[in-house]
Amino acid sequence: QAQLVESGGGSVQAGGSLRLSCPVSRASFSMGWFRQPPGKEREGVATIDSSGSVAYADSVKGRFTISKDNGQKTLYLQMTSLKPDDTAMYYCAADPYYLSIYVNRAQYWGQGTQVTVSS
């Protein structure tokens, strides 16, 4: 069983940066970040598999970076050039097999951390 607890959320002004963190359950798991904006469905943001291959939603490409430190057993999401549209609850996700930014499905989910970007 994976225990996922996100940290690093907060309130920033547009153009600012934040870094989200989440413990890595097992190095063999695929992991990722999803978000749920107010009043909308949860959507994929970025994923990273056990080999280090990454995928990003078009809306965050060039601004967000997902990375995994297997030594520190931590998953990160570095977010820069934040926009008000990035305001959402951000969730860490893990799956022993596969994660996709296009499919809102994972075996394990964190409780979420709020990111609020003001204009």
FIPANU-693358 format. One record per residue (C-alpha): residue number from 1; residue in one letter; x, y, z. Coordinates in Angstrom, 3 decimals, always signed. Layout:
BEGIN
NUM / A / X / Y / Z;
...
***
This chain:
BEGIN
1 / Q / +0.000 / +0.000 / +0.000;
2 / A / +1.325 / +3.444 / -0.953;
3 / Q / +1.012 / +6.443 / +1.339;
4 / L / +1.058 / +9.602 / -0.729;
5 / V / +1.192 / +12.958 / +1.012;
6 / E / +1.702 / +16.051 / -1.095;
7 / S / +3.439 / +19.176 / +0.141;
8 / G / +4.493 / +22.524 / -1.278;
9 / G / +1.204 / +24.059 / -2.308;
10 / G / +0.308 / +27.642 / -1.499;
11 / S / -0.729 / +31.013 / -2.872;
12 / V / +1.399 / +32.929 / -5.348;
13 / Q / +1.004 / +35.770 / -7.807;
14 / A / +0.946 / +35.169 / -11.534;
15 / G / +4.442 / +34.621 / -12.848;
16 / G / +5.606 / +33.043 / -9.624;
17 / S / +6.900 / +29.560 / -8.907;
18 / L / +6.135 / +26.673 / -6.576;
19 / R / +7.549 / +23.190 / -6.111;
20 / L / +5.309 / +20.331 / -5.074;
21 / S / +6.700 / +17.189 / -3.431;
22 / C / +5.388 / +13.690 / -2.817;
23 / P / +7.096 / +10.565 / -1.420;
24 / V / +7.958 / +7.880 / -3.959;
25 / S / +6.341 / +4.589 / -2.968;
26 / R / +8.533 / +2.318 / -5.040;
27 / A / +11.031 / +3.125 / -7.751;
28 / S / +9.226 / +0.714 / -10.068;
29 / F / +5.933 / +2.627 / -9.869;
30 / S / +4.766 / +5.088 / -12.495;
31 / M / +4.021 / +8.375 / -10.791;
32 / G / +2.407 / +11.621 / -11.734;
33 / W / +0.599 / +14.810 / -10.887;
34 / F / -3.038 / +15.521 / -11.592;
35 / R / -5.084 / +18.604 / -10.759;
36 / Q / -8.703 / +19.565 / -10.276;
37 / P / -9.596 / +23.201 / -10.933;
38 / P / -12.636 / +24.611 / -9.142;
39 / G / -15.830 / +23.254 / -10.676;
40 / K / -14.001 / +21.059 / -13.191;
41 / E / -12.957 / +17.443 / -13.624;
42 / R / -9.577 / +16.198 / -12.468;
43 / E / -7.016 / +16.281 / -15.282;
44 / G / -3.549 / +14.966 / -15.873;
45 / V / -0.626 / +17.379 / -15.564;
46 / A / +2.545 / +15.303 / -15.838;
47 / T / +3.684 / +11.705 / -15.475;
48 / I / +7.011 / +9.911 / -15.131;
49 / D / +7.543 / +6.182 / -15.480;
50 / S / +10.145 / +3.914 / -13.897;
51 / S / +12.562 / +4.495 / -16.793;
52 / G / +12.305 / +8.261 / -16.440;
53 / S / +10.145 / +8.900 / -19.492;
54 / V / +7.934 / +11.934 / -18.943;
55 / A / +4.748 / +13.321 / -20.429;
56 / Y / +3.117 / +16.713 / -19.974;
57 / A / -0.268 / +18.230 / -20.643;
58 / D / -0.043 / +20.828 / -23.408;
59 / S / -1.185 / +23.534 / -21.003;
60 / V / +1.926 / +23.153 / -18.819;
61 / K / +4.635 / +22.245 / -21.331;
62 / G / +7.632 / +24.510 / -21.000;
63 / R / +6.516 / +25.758 / -17.577;
64 / F / +6.284 / +22.661 / -15.370;
65 / T / +8.926 / +19.992 / -14.799;
66 / I / +8.298 / +16.602 / -13.232;
67 / S / +11.236 / +14.775 / -11.703;
68 / K / +11.928 / +11.925 / -9.351;
69 / D / +14.801 / +11.599 / -6.897;
70 / N / +15.051 / +7.873 / -6.231;
71 / G / +17.745 / +8.428 / -3.616;
72 / Q / +15.559 / +10.807 / -1.640;
73 / K / +12.483 / +8.833 / -2.626;
74 / T / +10.661 / +11.999 / -3.630;
75 / L / +8.600 / +13.049 / -6.631;
76 / Y / +8.643 / +16.728 / -7.556;
77 / L / +6.661 / +19.089 / -9.734;
78 / Q / +8.506 / +22.337 / -10.343;
79 / M / +6.004 / +24.928 / -11.514;
80 / T / +7.163 / +28.220 / -13.026;
81 / S / +5.454 / +31.105 / -14.822;
82 / L / +2.278 / +30.234 / -12.964;
83 / K / -1.014 / +31.514 / -14.313;
84 / P / -4.409 / +31.997 / -12.652;
85 / D / -5.648 / +29.059 / -14.764;
86 / D / -3.214 / +26.834 / -12.852;
87 / T / -5.292 / +27.337 / -9.697;
88 / A / -6.396 / +23.865 / -8.602;
89 / M / -6.059 / +21.106 / -6.059;
90 / Y / -2.987 / +19.136 / -7.096;
91 / Y / -2.829 / +15.392 / -6.492;
92 / C / +0.098 / +13.006 / -6.470;
93 / A / -0.686 / +9.647 / -8.065;
94 / A / +1.095 / +6.298 / -8.266;
95 / D / +0.439 / +3.075 / -10.097;
96 / P / +2.447 / -0.160 / -10.274;
97 / Y / +1.768 / -0.467 / -13.996;
98 / Y / +0.953 / +2.689 / -15.955;
99 / L / -0.212 / +6.278 / -15.643;
100 / S / -1.446 / +8.498 / -18.437;
101 / I / -2.130 / +12.218 / -18.397;
102 / Y / -5.166 / +11.439 / -20.574;
103 / V / -6.785 / +8.998 / -18.164;
104 / N / -7.959 / +9.993 / -14.702;
105 / R / -7.019 / +6.692 / -13.139;
106 / A / -4.383 / +5.512 / -10.650;
107 / Q / -4.196 / +2.858 / -7.975;
108 / Y / -3.010 / +5.320 / -5.326;
109 / W / -3.872 / +8.969 / -4.740;
110 / G / -2.752 / +11.582 / -2.282;
111 / Q / -5.139 / +13.895 / -0.449;
112 / G / -4.134 / +16.880 / -2.538;
113 / T / -2.450 / +20.220 / -1.979;
114 / Q / -4.026 / +23.526 / -2.982;
115 / V / -2.309 / +25.850 / -5.432;
116 / T / -3.822 / +29.306 / -5.859;
117 / V / -2.462 / +31.785 / -8.398;
118 / S / -3.708 / +35.357 / -8.258;
119 / S / -3.523 / +37.864 / -11.098;
***
